[in-house]
Amino acid sequence: MPLSTSQRRWLAVVGIGLYWMLLLTLTHWPGKPEPVHSRQIPHLDKLEHLTAFAGLAALACVGVAAFRPVTPLAFLGIAGVLAAYAALDELTQGWVRNRTPDMRDWIADMLGMAMGIGAFLVARRLLGSHVARTASAPAAD
């Protein structure tokens, strides 16, 4: 049974809200001191930033689409809000033990945001063409 419009909207708002709260918590959780010769994968945190913001941007697009058509202006609005949030997120990490603001993290956030918006556009196109094909298919008797 398909979800109603109000159920889809509620799910979109709750989903992005929970994801955003999780992201904020993880980026402000006190870090562990890095040993001088860490065995950690180099630049793994940049991949984490990229992935996290790709998810946030895709969810933001879904959230907006639940209420209105997503226009180029809406994409610019999403990008502006997420760019500002990412900058604020980086700046406030300096207040947390063993966390440091890093412009490269912000750049990774922006690349992830672009990927998330791109993924939304691709998914919308693929799903839209699937819906169009299904709607135009002859009914089986």
Secondary structure, 3 states (H helix, E strand, C coil): CCCCHHHHHHHHHHHHHHHHHHHHHHHCCCCCCCCCCCCCCCCHHHHHHHHHHHHHHHHHHHHHHCCCCCCHHHHHHHHHHHHHHHHHHHHHHHHCCCCCCCHHHHHHHHHHHHHHHHHHHHHHHHHHHHHHHHHHCCCCC
